[in-house]
Amino acid sequence: MVGFSAMGFLQSVLPYVQIALSVLLIVCVLLQRTGAALGGAFGADNFSSGFHTRRGLEKTLFYATITLGILFALSALINLLIS
């Protein structure tokens, strides 16, 4: 009987978890700075901007985006398996 109540709780909470993860994932993707800035659209040299090392907040944001993407994919898989 315990398994069924836990499953029901998971089914009721999982959509809200997926919504929160998707919003956080969108925010992380939008906050990342691209290597080819606006100057690339007007013919500026973009070769040096494509090869840089992520440091500080940029590196943390990069890893957070990967982690949120994996968590969102796992939550979608769990939702698929329990429904």
N, C-alpha and C positions, 0 to 999 in steps of 0.2 A: 504494500500500500504506500510505502514511503517513496518508492520509485515513481509512481504515477503522479503524486503531488509535486515532486521535484521536476518532473517532465512538464507538467502544466505550468509551473512557475517559469521554467525556461522558455516555453512557448509564449508566455505573456510578456516576458522581459526582453527577449531577443530582438524584436523589431525596434525597440527604443535604443538598444545597444548599437544596432546597425545604423540607425539614423545618426547617433552621436559620432560613431566612427567615420561615417561618410562625410559629415560636416568638418570634422577635424582633418581628414585626408584632403579635402578640397582646400581648406585654409593652408595646410602645409605646402601643397603644390603651388598655390597662387603666391605664397610668400617667397618662393625660391626665385632667385635672380638668374636670368638666362645668360649664357656666355656670349651670345650674339645680341648686343644691345641695339638700340635704334640706329646707331651709326652704320650698322651692317646693311640696313635697308637703303642707305644712300651712298653705298660704295666705299665705306671706310674699311680699313684693314681689320679683319676679325680673326686672323690666324693666331695672334698672340693671346686673345681672350679665350680661346677654346681650350688652352692648355694651362690650367691653373690648379693649385692645390686648395681644397676646401679647408677652411680653418674656422675655429670658433663656432659662432652661432650658425654659420652656413653648414658646417659639418654636422652639427647636432640636428638641424632641420632636415638634412638629407637622410640621416639615420632614422629620425622620427617618421618621415614619409614612408620609408621602407617598412618600418615596424607597423605603422597603421595600415598599410596596404596588405600586409600578411595577416594582421588581425581581422581586417574586413573580409578577406577571402576565407579565412577559417570560420568566421561567424556565418557567412553565406553557405558554406559547406554544412555546418551544423544545422542551420535552418532547413536545408534541403533534406538532410538525413532524418530529422525528427518530424517533418510534416508528411 
